[in-house]
Amino acid sequence: MALALIGAFAFAWWTAQTPQPLPASASPSVFAAGRAMVDNRVMARTPHPIGSAANAQVRDYLVQRMSALGLNPEIQSADVLRKVDRAETPFVTGGHVENIIGVLPGKSRTAPALALMAHYDSVPGSPGAADDAAGVSAALEIMRLLKAQGVPERDVILLITDGEEAGLLGAAAFFPEHPLSRRIGFIINMETRGGGGAAQMFQTGGENGEVIKRFARTAVRPSSSSLAVFLYEHMPNDTDFTVSKAEGITGLNFAFIGRQFDYHSATSTSDNLDQGSLQHMGDQAYAAARDLAFSAELPGKSPNLVYANTFGSHIFAYPQIAGWALLAAIAAWIALGVHTAQRAGVFRWSEAARGAGGAVYLLLTGAAVLHLARKMTGVDLGFFEQRQLLAQVNRWEIALALLGVAMVIYTANATASGRSRFTAAALAATAGIMSCAFGFDPVGLGLGIAGGMVALISMGRPAGITGAWTGVLGTALLAATVGQIVAPPTAFLIAWPLALAAALGAISGMGYRRSAWMTVPHALAAAGGLAWLLGLAHGVFQGLDMVELLAIFAWLCGLLIWPLVQDDDRAPEWAGLGLFMAGLAVTLLVRFDPPWSARHPQATMISYVQDTDTGKAYLASPVSKLDPWTARALQTYGRPPVRSDVPTFGRGMEWIATAPPIAATAPDFILQDLKDGSFALTVTPPAGARNISLELTADTIIQATALNGTPMKVLDKPGQATRIRLTAMPKGLVMTFKPVGPGGLQVKFATTREGWPTGAAPLPARDEKTMPFDLSDSTLVLGSRKFSW
């Protein structure tokens, strides 16, 4: 057991490392992160959000670089409005964008083109060395390499979009409008959601069978699976690739998501960027681009495949229907192992039932324990709140790993002993009850009670290795079958480790053959399977703040090491309990040892808010728990902060303190009667506003609406609010609408101007362990208008 676990964690750690970045002096025939970093450092000198002077400087630099590459760049300048389809109520985002487009001509100017895409704007407050200067600098290096190889078979378009951070605005302007968009047959997008880690290919177009075959043929140490693609398609996340995919263009979408503390943060600098991640993304994207640019045909559409990377540069892929053949083979291997154990007289179906109960207990109680650990950190849910965990992400992941391994060891031993059902039930119930110590928690309590009930039912009598392991594998076979029916792209997550476990079970007679010649190979094979599972678990840990899901990986690891852990003579349970206590100790360290440092400073957010309706002003912060600096800053005028009831847009203000009113300029609103039953509402943001958010509610039916001349379905239900956010769009908005009969329109607004108000008391100085985040230290002006007809 120890050999398998140590080997698995060591191998998983090694495979998670990014490649050594090549220096700028590397051979000109290979992708070199060192060369790409030259562009990265120029782009990421300072934050450069859409519409800023700094973004214009980056634009000019990119035009110069693309001209030097012979791409004859052009700038597409447009005001764009995009309705967000996934919003619960109508939501429109807009802004003025300046996309940069260049073309490397191919032999055939009419063949479907290949496009490389990345965005050059950053969020306010972040230099954006990762998001997305990394993608842009990689694209420039790839274009250099493609040009050096000769004339490609098809045009290669370099599309560097603007306004991605404001709502995919550059992509929304390019794909419906620009003539080149209709020539693109395949697109490679490069994004990031962190400052390091392996670059993952996490999204394709529909019917991706041929795409995956081509990707597998050229992939360089890939990190990709049909599970990742399936999950991303069902998550409320978007990149520029979302827009191109909606236009029916297939492709590959790459991103790295490690070091998420740096995502959208002031710490996202070129010095903090993991150049190995840039090298990894560049290697993969270049390999795919070279294959596609110089091949006679682009991949067509064919049925989706089930696939995942294994080790090295290998991707294993097969048709979805082949999953049934794999499940049949698994069932046959389990049956063979059971038959062998029955002939040896060491198998009992009652023990298999108890083993199945142990597997269910591991899932439920493992989830309850991990849920409790998340509660014990004292960190609220939400990306901003999660930053305390991201600042010590390695320590937090170690705590969860210890708890996960502890649960596997403890459950296997408790199932074997037959004398631990009350202890096991108490462990599960305690985890659930303790979760409620932080406020009533139906999820934690439900998991704990359910786990306790399973323990009482299934752990009352001993279960030998053969029976218990059979029951554990049986639960996995059932789950894999359900997965194959409901979501075939995801079933491999269970089926692959189950296949390895079932094969080991068939060879060992479901574990009763326990000589050294059997145990050592089993441990080595299990270590390989565990390492693969740990790699997937690491990706889930990075991508989702839902630690309960990691209990699934503890259960899957149990498939492989259950017979190595369990002992007929009742293996000591101290190992599992010891790891459990160690995991809790590290969790307490996560809670009580502040992680803030010059490398990981604590993020703070504060705004000066002027309410033009009431004439009152406030210092306000959206943080749920006041840190020392924010608490001090809110008391700049000597008034204590209180919980907020000030209505704002987006992230609401949690704390306010009264401040002196300031001179504030509101947007201009003009309602014009068009004399044909229609009206036009013109909204002009005040000069210098970074963004303006509107909330519009009509009290009557509106038949037809258009925003800046584009028909768009908003205000379609009386009493339902429509939200509009304009970023760096000085010309503002003209909304035309035709109401049914008399009525009224209420408009609430919030404008944000970067910078503290002139004449206001200055904020306290921040030390090296504290930093502003996003639009902190800005001025927010609130108000409302009412119109009637």
C-alpha positions in Angstrom: 0.0 0.0 0.0 2.7 2.5 1.0 4.6 1.7 -2.2 1.6 2.3 -4.4 0.6 5.6 -2.6 4.1 7.0 -2.5 4.8 6.0 -6.1 1.5 7.4 -7.3 1.9 10.8 -5.6 5.5 11.1 -6.8 4.6 10.2 -10.4 1.5 12.5 -10.4 3.6 15.4 -9.1 6.2 14.7 -11.8 3.7 14.6 -14.7 2.1 17.8 -13.5 5.3 19.8 -13.9 5.4 22.1 -16.9 8.2 21.7 -19.4 11.5 23.6 -19.1 11.0 26.9 -21.0 13.3 27.3 -24.0 15.4 30.5 -24.0 15.3 33.2 -26.6 18.6 31.8 -28.0 16.9 28.4 -28.8 16.8 27.1 -32.3 14.6 29.3 -34.5 12.8 26.2 -35.7 11.2 25.5 -32.3 8.7 27.4 -30.1 10.7 29.3 -27.4 8.9 30.8 -24.4 12.0 33.0 -24.0 11.2 34.7 -27.3 7.5 35.0 -26.6 8.3 36.6 -23.2 9.9 39.6 -25.1 6.4 40.5 -26.3 4.8 39.5 -23.0 6.9 41.9 -21.0 6.0 44.8 -23.3 2.3 44.1 -23.2 2.1 43.5 -19.4 3.9 46.6 -18.2 0.8 47.9 -16.7 -3.0 47.2 -16.6 -4.5 47.9 -20.0 -8.3 47.4 -20.0 -10.5 48.1 -23.0 -10.5 51.8 -24.0 -7.5 52.8 -21.9 -4.5 54.7 -23.1 -2.4 51.8 -22.0 -4.4 49.5 -24.2 -3.9 51.8 -27.2 -0.2 51.5 -26.6 -0.4 47.7 -26.6 -2.5 47.9 -29.8 0.1 50.0 -31.5 2.9 47.7 -30.5 1.0 44.7 -31.8 0.4 46.4 -35.1 4.1 47.0 -35.3 5.0 43.4 -34.5 2.5 42.0 -37.0 3.7 44.3 -39.7 7.3 43.1 -39.1 6.0 39.5 -39.6 4.5 40.5 -42.9 0.9 40.0 -41.8 -0.3 43.4 -43.2 -2.4 44.1 -40.1 -5.7 46.0 -40.0 -7.7 47.4 -37.1 -11.4 46.7 -36.9 -12.9 49.5 -34.9 -16.5 49.0 -33.8 -19.1 49.8 -31.1 -20.6 46.4 -30.2 -23.5 45.2 -28.1 -23.9 41.6 -27.2 -26.8 39.9 -25.4 -25.6 37.3 -22.9 -27.6 34.2 -23.6 -26.9 32.4 -20.3 -28.2 35.3 -18.1 -31.4 34.6 -16.1 -32.8 37.9 -17.1 -32.0 40.0 -20.1 -28.4 41.2 -19.9 -26.5 43.2 -22.6 -22.9 44.1 -22.5 -21.3 46.6 -24.8 -18.2 48.6 -25.6 -15.9 50.1 -28.2 -13.4 47.6 -29.5 -10.4 47.7 -31.7 -9.5 44.2 -33.0 -6.2 43.6 -34.8 -6.3 41.3 -37.7 -3.4 40.0 -39.9 -3.1 37.3 -42.5 -0.2 35.0 -43.5 -1.1 34.2 -47.1 -1.3 30.6 -48.2 -1.0 28.8 -51.5 -4.8 28.7 -51.8 -6.5 32.0 -51.0 -9.9 30.4 -51.2 -9.3 27.3 -49.0 -10.9 27.5 -45.5 -8.5 29.4 -43.4 -6.8 28.6 -40.1 -7.1 31.3 -37.4 -5.1 31.8 -34.3 -7.0 33.9 -31.7 -6.2 35.6 -28.4 -7.2 38.8 -26.7 -5.0 41.7 -25.8 -7.0 43.7 -23.3 -6.7 43.0 -19.5 -9.0 43.6 -16.6 -8.6 46.9 -14.7 -6.0 46.6 -12.0 -4.1 43.7 -13.6 -1.2 43.8 -16.0 -2.6 40.6 -17.6 0.8 38.9 -18.2 -1.2 35.6 -18.2 -4.7 36.7 -19.3 -4.1 37.1 -22.1 -0.6 38.5 -22.9 0.5 34.8 -22.7 -1.9 33.9 -25.4 -1.0 36.8 -27.7 2.7 36.3 -27.2 2.4 32.6 -28.0 0.4 33.4 -31.1 3.1 35.8 -32.4 5.8 33.2 -31.8 3.7 30.6 -33.6 3.1 32.9 -36.6 6.9 33.5 -36.8 7.4 29.7 -36.9 4.7 29.1 -39.6 6.1 31.8 -41.8 9.7 30.4 -41.5 8.5 27.0 -42.7 7.4 28.4 -46.1 4.0 29.1 -47.7 1.2 27.2 -46.0 -1.5 25.4 -47.9 -4.1 27.9 -46.7 -4.3 31.4 -45.2 -3.4 31.7 -41.5 -5.3 34.5 -39.9 -4.1 36.1 -36.6 -7.0 37.5 -34.8 -6.1 39.5 -31.7 -9.4 40.7 -30.1 -10.2 43.6 -27.8 -12.8 43.7 -25.1 -12.8 40.0 -24.2 -12.8 40.9 -20.5 -15.8 43.2 -20.9 -18.0 40.4 -22.4 -16.3 38.8 -25.5 -17.0 42.1 -27.3 -14.1 41.9 -29.8 -15.1 38.4 -30.9 -18.8 39.5 -31.1 -17.7 42.4 -33.4 -15.5 40.2 -35.7 -17.5 37.0 -36.3 -20.8 38.4 -37.5 -19.4 41.4 -39.3 -15.9 41.0 -40.7 -15.5 39.4 -44.2 -12.6 37.3 -43.1 -14.8 35.5 -40.5 -16.7 33.7 -43.2 -13.4 32.2 -44.5 -12.3 30.6 -41.3 -12.6 26.8 -41.2 -10.7 26.1 -38.0 -9.7 28.2 -35.0 -7.1 27.8 -32.2 -7.8 30.0 -29.2 -5.3 30.6 -26.4 -6.6 31.8 -23.0 -5.6 31.6 -19.4 -7.3 31.5 -16.0 -4.2 31.6 -13.8 -0.5 32.2 -13.9 0.8 28.6 -14.4 0.1 24.9 -14.6 -0.2 22.6 -17.6 -2.0 24.0 -20.6 -5.3 22.2 -21.1 -7.2 21.7 -24.3 -10.7 22.0 -22.8 -13.1 22.8 -25.6 -13.8 21.9 -29.3 -16.6 22.4 -31.7 -19.4 19.9 -32.0 -18.9 16.5 -33.8 -15.2 16.5 -32.8 -14.2 13.0 -33.8 -11.9 14.0 -36.7 -10.6 17.0 -34.7 -9.6 14.8 -31.8 -7.9 12.3 -34.1 -5.8 15.1 -35.6 -5.1 16.6 -32.1 -4.0 13.2 -30.8 -1.6 12.8 -33.7 0.3 16.0 -33.0 -0.2 16.6 -29.3 2.8 17.4 -27.1 2.3 16.3 -23.5 -1.4 17.0 -23.8 -3.8 17.6 -21.0 -7.3 17.0 -22.3 -10.3 14.7 -22.0 -13.8 14.4 -23.2 -14.8 14.8 -19.6 -13.3 18.3 -19.5 -15.0 19.3 -22.7 -18.3 17.9 -21.4 -18.1 19.7 -18.1 -17.0 23.0 -19.7 -20.0 22.9 -22.0 -22.3 22.8 -19.0 -20.6 25.5 -17.0 -21.4 29.2 -17.1 -18.0 30.2 -18.4 -17.1 31.7 -21.7 -14.1 32.7 -23.8 -13.9 34.2 -27.3 -14.1 30.7 -28.6 -17.7 30.7 -27.4 -18.6 33.2 -30.1 -16.8 31.4 -32.9 -18.3 28.1 -31.8 -21.8 29.6 -32.0 -21.0 30.5 -35.6 -20.4 26.9 -36.4 -16.6 27.1 -36.5 -14.8 24.1 -35.0 -11.4 24.3 -33.3 -9.3 23.8 -30.2 -9.4 26.0 -27.1 -6.3 26.0 -24.8 -5.8 27.5 -21.4 -3.8 27.0 -18.2 -5.5 27.4 -14.9 -2.8 26.9 -12.2 -1.6 29.7 -9.9 -5.1 31.1 -9.8 -4.1 33.7 -7.2 -2.7 35.7 -10.1 -5.9 35.5 -12.2 -7.2 39.1 -12.8 -4.8 40.3 -10.1 -2.1 42.9 -9.8 0.3 40.1 -9.3 -0.2 38.8 -12.9 3.2 40.2 -14.0 5.7 38.8 -16.5 8.0 38.0 -13.6 5.3 35.9 -11.9 4.2 34.1 -15.0 5.3 30.4 -15.2 7.2 30.4 -18.4 6.9 26.6 -18.5 3.2 27.0 -18.9 3.7 29.4 -21.8 6.1 26.8 -23.3 3.6 24.0 -22.9 0.7 26.0 -24.5 3.0 27.1 -27.3 4.3 23.6 -28.0 0.7 22.2 -28.2 -0.8 25.1 -30.2 2.1 25.2 -32.6 2.1 21.5 -33.3 -1.7 21.7 -34.1 -1.3 24.9 -36.2 1.6 23.5 -38.2 -0.3 20.3 -39.0 -3.5 22.2 -40.0 -1.7 25.1 -41.9 0.3 22.8 -44.1 -2.2 19.9 -44.7 -4.4 19.6 -47.8 -7.6 19.3 -45.7 -8.9 20.6 -42.4 -10.6 18.0 -40.2 -14.3 17.5 -40.9 -17.1 16.7 -38.6 -17.7 13.2 -37.3 -19.3 11.8 -34.1 -17.7 12.8 -30.8 -15.1 10.5 -29.3 -14.4 9.4 -25.8 -10.8 10.4 -25.1 -8.3 11.4 -22.5 -4.5 11.8 -22.2 -2.7 9.0 -20.5 1.0 9.6 -20.0 3.6 11.4 -22.1 2.2 12.5 -25.5 -0.4 9.8 -25.7 -4.2 10.3 -26.1 -6.4 7.2 -26.0 -9.6 7.7 -28.0 -12.5 5.5 -29.1 -16.1 5.9 -30.3 -18.7 6.3 -27.6 -20.4 3.0 -28.4 -17.1 1.2 -27.7 -17.7 2.1 -24.1 -20.2 -0.7 -23.9 -17.6 -3.3 -25.1 -15.2 -2.0 -22.4 -18.0 -2.4 -19.7 -18.7 -6.0 -21.0 -15.0 -6.8 -20.6 -14.9 -5.4 -17.1 -18.0 -7.5 -16.1 -16.3 -10.6 -17.6 -13.0 -9.9 -15.6 -15.0 -9.4 -12.4 -17.0 -12.6 -13.0 -13.7 -14.5 -13.6 -12.2 -13.2 -10.4 -15.4 -14.1 -8.4 -15.5 -17.6 -10.0 -11.8 -18.2 -9.0 -12.5 -17.0 -5.5 -15.6 -19.2 -5.2 -13.7 -22.2 -6.3 -11.2 -21.5 -3.6 -14.0 -21.2 -1.0 -13.1 -17.6 0.0 -16.0 -15.7 -1.5 -19.4 -14.8 0.1 -22.1 -12.7 -1.5 -23.0 -11.2 1.9 -19.4 -9.9 2.1 -19.7 -8.4 -1.3 -22.8 -6.5 -0.2 -20.9 -5.2 2.8 -18.1 -4.1 0.4 -20.6 -2.3 -1.7 -21.8 -0.6 1.5 -18.2 0.4 2.3 -17.9 2.0 -1.2 -21.1 4.0 -0.6 -19.8 5.0 2.8 -16.5 6.2 1.4 -18.4 8.4 -1.1 -20.8 9.9 1.4 -18.6 10.3 4.4 -15.6 11.3 2.3 -17.7 14.1 0.8 -18.9 15.1 4.3 -15.4 15.2 5.7 -14.1 17.3 2.8 -17.1 19.6 3.1 -16.3 20.0 6.7 -12.7 20.8 5.9 -13.9 23.6 3.5 -16.0 25.0 6.3 -13.2 24.8 8.8 -11.0 27.1 6.6 -13.4 30.0 7.5 -13.3 31.1 3.9 -16.6 32.0 2.2 -17.5 30.8 -1.2 -16.8 33.1 -4.2 -13.7 33.8 -6.3 -12.7 36.9 -4.3 -13.3 35.2 -1.0 -11.4 32.1 -2.2 -8.2 34.2 -2.5 -7.2 33.2 1.0 -7.0 29.6 -0.2 -5.4 30.5 -3.5 -2.6 32.2 -1.6 -1.8 28.9 0.0 -3.1 26.5 -2.6 -0.4 23.9 -2.1 -1.0 23.7 1.6 -4.8 23.4 1.1 -4.4 20.7 -1.6 -2.1 18.7 0.8 -4.8 18.9 3.5 -7.4 17.5 1.1 -5.1 14.8 -0.1 -4.4 13.6 3.4 -8.1 13.5 4.2 -8.9 11.7 1.0 -6.3 9.0 1.6 -7.3 8.7 5.2 -10.9 8.0 4.2 -9.8 5.2 1.8 -7.6 3.5 4.4 -10.1 3.9 7.3 -13.1 2.7 5.2 -11.3 -0.4 3.9 -10.2 -1.4 7.4 -13.6 -0.6 9.0 -15.3 -2.7 6.4 -12.9 -5.6 7.1 -13.2 -5.5 10.9 -16.9 -5.7 11.2 -16.5 -4.2 14.6 -16.3 -0.5 13.7 -19.8 0.4 12.6 -20.5 2.6 15.5 -17.2 4.4 15.2 -17.6 4.8 11.5 -21.2 6.1 11.9 -20.0 8.5 14.6 -17.2 9.8 12.3 -19.8 10.5 9.5 -22.4 12.0 11.9 -19.7 14.1 13.6 -18.6 15.6 10.2 -22.2 16.5 9.4 -23.0 18.0 12.8 -19.7 20.0 12.9 -20.5 21.5 9.5 -23.5 23.1 11.2 -21.3 24.7 13.8 -20.7 27.4 11.1 -24.5 27.9 10.5 -27.1 25.4 9.6 -25.7 23.3 6.7 -28.2 20.9 5.1 -25.6 19.6 2.6 -23.0 18.7 5.2 -25.6 17.4 7.7 -27.3 15.3 5.0 -24.1 13.7 3.8 -23.0 12.9 7.4 -26.3 11.3 8.4 -26.5 9.3 5.2 -22.9 8.1 5.7 -23.7 7.1 9.3 -26.7 5.1 8.3 -24.8 3.2 5.7 -22.1 2.4 8.3 -24.7 1.0 10.7 -26.2 -1.1 8.0 -23.1 -2.5 6.3 -20.3 -2.6 8.8 -21.7 -4.9 11.5 -19.9 -8.0 10.4 -16.4 -8.7 9.0 -15.9 -8.7 5.2 -13.0 -10.6 3.6 -10.9 -9.1 0.8 -12.5 -11.1 -2.0 -16.0 -10.2 -1.1 -15.4 -6.6 -0.1 -13.3 -5.8 -3.2 -16.0 -7.4 -5.4 -18.7 -5.2 -3.8 -16.5 -2.1 -4.3 -16.0 -2.9 -8.0 -19.6 -3.7 -8.4 -20.6 -0.2 -7.3 -18.2 1.2 -9.9 -19.6 -1.0 -12.6 -23.1 0.2 -11.9 -21.9 3.8 -11.8 -20.0 3.4 -15.1 -23.0 1.8 -16.7 -25.2 4.8 -15.7 -22.5 7.2 -17.0 -22.4 5.3 -20.3 -26.2 5.7 -20.6 -26.5 9.3 -19.4 -23.2 11.0 -20.5 -21.0 8.7 -22.5 -18.1 11.2 -22.8 -17.7 11.0 -19.0 -17.9 7.3 -18.4 -14.2 6.7 -18.9 -13.4 8.4 -15.6 -14.9 5.4 -13.9 -14.4 2.7 -16.5 -10.7 3.1 -17.1 -9.5 2.6 -13.5 -12.2 0.0 -13.0 -10.9 -1.9 -16.0 -7.4 -2.0 -14.5 -8.8 -3.0 -11.1 -11.0 -5.7 -12.6 -8.1 -7.1 -14.6 -6.0 -7.2 -11.4 -9.0 -8.9 -9.7 -9.3 -11.5 -12.4 -5.5 -12.3 -12.1 -5.5 -12.4 -8.3 -8.8 -14.3 -7.8 -10.3 -11.0 -6.5 -7.4 -10.6 -4.2 -7.1 -13.8 -2.3 -3.8 -14.7 -4.0 -1.4 -12.6 -1.9 2.1 -13.9 -2.6 4.9 -11.4 -3.3 4.8 -12.1 -7.0 1.2 -10.9 -7.1 1.3 -8.1 -4.5 4.3 -6.2 -5.9 3.0 -6.1 -9.6 -0.4 -5.1 -8.2 1.2 -2.2 -6.3 3.1 -1.0 -9.3 0.0 -1.2 -11.6 -2.1 0.5 -9.0 0.5 3.3 -8.6 0.2 4.0 -12.3 -3.6 4.1 -12.2 -3.6 6.2 -9.0 -1.2 8.7 -10.6 -3.5 9.1 -13.6 -6.5 9.6 -11.2 -4.6 12.1 -9.1 -3.8 14.1 -12.2 -7.5 14.4 -13.0 -8.3 15.2 -9.4 -5.7 18.0 -9.4 -7.5 19.5 -12.4 -10.8 19.4 -10.7 -9.3 20.9 -7.6 -7.9 23.8 -9.7 -11.0 24.3 -11.7 -13.8 24.1 -9.1 -14.1 25.2 -5.5 -16.2 22.1 -4.8 -14.0 19.9 -2.7 -16.8 17.4 -2.1 -16.3 16.2 -5.7 -12.9 15.0 -4.7 -14.6 12.2 -2.7 -15.3 10.6 -6.1 -11.6 10.4 -6.7 -11.0 8.9 -3.3 -13.6 6.2 -4.2 -11.9 5.6 -7.6 -8.5 5.3 -6.0 -10.1 2.7 -3.6 -10.9 0.5 -6.6 -7.2 0.0 -7.1 -5.8 -0.2 -3.6 -8.6 -1.7 -1.6 -7.0 -5.2 -1.4 -3.6 -3.6 -0.6 -5.2 -1.7 2.4 -7.6 -4.3 3.7 -6.4 -7.3 5.9 -8.4 -10.3 6.9 -6.8 -10.1 10.4 -8.0 -6.6 10.8 -5.3 -4.2 9.8 -4.7 -1.4 12.4 -6.9 1.6 11.8 -4.4 4.0 13.3 -2.9 4.7 9.9 -6.2 6.0 8.5 -7.0 7.9 11.7 -3.5 9.3 11.8 -3.7 10.7 8.3 -7.2 12.0 9.1 -5.8 14.0 12.1 -2.9 15.2 10.0 -5.3 16.5 7.4 -7.4 18.3 10.0 -4.2 19.8 11.4 -3.1 21.2 8.0 -6.7 22.5 7.5 -6.4 24.4 10.8 -3.0 25.8 9.7 -4.8 27.0 6.5 -7.3 28.8 8.7 -5.1 30.3 11.3 -1.8 31.0 9.6 -2.2 34.1 7.4 -0.8 33.4 3.9 -0.3 37.0 2.9 3.1 38.1 1.7 4.7 40.3 -0.9 4.2 37.5 -3.5 0.6 36.9 -2.4 -0.7 40.2 -1.0 -4.2 40.4 0.5 -6.7 41.9 -2.1 -8.7 44.9 -0.9 -11.6 46.7 -2.6 -13.1 50.0 -1.7 -15.1 52.7 -3.6 -16.3 56.2 -3.0 -20.0 56.1 -3.6 -22.2 59.1 -4.4 -25.9 58.6 -4.5 -27.4 61.4 -6.6 -31.0 60.5 -5.5 -30.4 61.0 -1.8 -27.4 63.3 -2.0 -25.6 61.0 0.5 -22.1 59.6 0.0 -20.3 56.6 1.4 -17.1 54.7 1.5 -18.1 51.2 0.6 -16.5 47.8 0.2 -18.0 44.6 -1.3 -15.8 42.2 0.8 -17.8 40.0 3.1 -15.3 40.0 5.9 -13.4 43.2 6.7 -9.6 42.9 6.6 -7.5 45.3 8.7 -6.7 47.7 5.9 -10.3 47.9 4.6 -11.6 48.4 8.1 -9.2 51.3 8.6 -9.9 52.8 5.2 -13.6 52.8 5.8 -13.0 54.9 8.9 -11.2 57.6 7.0 -13.8 60.1 8.1 -14.1 58.8 11.6 -17.3 56.9 11.1 -17.6 53.2 11.9 -18.5 50.8 9.0 -21.9 49.2 9.1 -23.5 46.5 7.0 -24.8 47.9 3.7 -28.2 48.3 2.3 -27.1 50.5 -0.6 -28.3 49.1 -3.9 -25.5 48.7 -6.5 -25.0 46.7 -9.7 -23.0 43.5 -10.0 -21.1 42.7 -6.8 -23.1 44.4 -4.0 -21.5 46.5 -1.3 -21.3 44.7 2.0 -19.9 47.5 4.2 -20.4 51.3 4.1 -19.3 54.3 6.2 -20.8 57.7 5.8 -18.6 60.2 3.9 -18.9 63.8 2.7 -20.9 64.3 -0.5 -18.8 65.1 -3.6 -19.5 66.8 -6.9 -20.6 64.0 -9.2 -21.6 64.0 -12.8 -24.5 61.6 -13.8 -25.1 60.3 -17.3 -27.3 62.2 -19.7 -30.8 60.7 -20.4 -33.0 62.0 -23.2 -36.4 60.4 -24.1 -37.6 61.4 -27.5 -41.1 60.7 -28.9 -40.6 59.5 -32.5 -44.2 60.3 -33.4 -44.9 56.8 -34.7 -45.8 55.2 -31.4 -42.1 54.6 -30.7 -39.6 56.3 -28.4 -35.9 56.7 -28.3 -33.9 56.8 -25.0 -30.4 58.2 -25.5 -27.9 57.5 -22.7 -24.6 59.3 -22.7 -22.0 58.3 -20.1 -20.2 61.1 -18.3 -16.7 61.9 -19.6 -14.0 59.6 -18.3 -16.4 56.9 -17.0 -14.8 53.4 -17.2 -18.3 51.8 -17.3 -21.9 52.5 -16.9 -24.5 49.9 -15.7 -28.2 50.4 -16.3 -31.2 48.5 -15.0 -34.3 49.3 -17.0 -37.9 48.2 -16.0 -41.0 49.0 -18.0 -44.5 48.7 -16.5 -46.2 47.9 -19.8 -45.7 45.6 -22.7 -42.9 46.6 -25.1 -43.4 45.3 -28.7 -40.1 46.0 -30.4 -36.7 47.2 -29.1 -33.4 48.0 -30.8 -30.1 49.0 -29.3 -28.0 51.4 -31.4 -30.1 50.3 -34.4 -29.7 46.5 -33.8 -33.0 44.7 -32.9 -32.6 43.0 -29.6 -35.1 41.3 -27.3 -35.1 43.3 -24.1 -37.8 44.8 -21.9 -40.0 42.0 -23.2 -41.8 41.4 -19.8 -43.5 44.1 -17.8 -41.8 44.4 -14.3 -38.8 42.4 -15.4 -35.5 44.2 -15.2 -33.1 44.4 -18.2 -29.5 45.0 -17.4 -27.1 46.8 -19.7 -23.4 47.4 -19.0 -21.4 49.6 -21.3 -17.6 49.7 -20.9 -15.3 52.4 -22.5 -18.2 53.4 -24.8 -18.2 57.2 -24.8 -20.9 57.5 -27.5 -23.3 55.6 -25.2 -26.5 54.0 -26.2 -29.7 54.8 -28.1 -32.5 52.4 -27.3 -35.6 52.6 -29.4 -38.8 50.8 -28.3 -42.5 50.7 -29.1 -44.8 50.3 -26.0 -48.4 49.1 -26.1 -50.3 52.0 -24.7 -49.4 54.4 -21.9 -46.8 53.5 -19.4 -43.5 54.2 -17.7 -39.9 53.2 -17.6 -37.6 53.3 -14.6 -33.9 53.5 -15.1 -31.4 52.9 -12.4 -27.7 53.7 -13.1 -24.2 53.3 -11.7 -21.1 54.8 -13.3 -17.6 54.0 -12.3 -14.7 56.3 -12.8 -11.2 55.0 -12.1 -9.4 57.0 -9.3 -10.3 58.5 -6.0 -12.4 61.8 -6.0 -10.4 65.0 -6.1 -10.4 66.7 -2.7 -11.5 63.5 -0.9 -9.4 62.4 2.1 -6.7 60.0 0.9 -6.8 56.3 1.6 -4.4 54.8 4.1 -1.1 53.6 2.5 -1.0 49.9 1.7 2.0 47.8 2.7 3.6 45.1 0.6 1.2 42.5 1.9 -1.9 44.4 0.7 -3.0 45.3 -2.8 -6.0 46.9 -4.6 -8.1 44.5 -6.7 -10.0 45.2 -9.9 -11.7 48.6 -9.8 -10.8 49.3 -6.2 -10.0 53.0 -5.3 -12.6 54.2 -7.8 -15.6 56.5 -7.7 -19.1 55.1 -8.1 -22.0 57.4 -8.9 -25.6 56.0 -8.4 -29.0 57.3 -9.3 -32.2 56.8 -11.1 -34.6 58.3 -13.6 -38.2 57.8 -14.4 -39.9 58.4 -17.8 -43.5 58.1 -18.8 -45.6 58.4 -22.0 
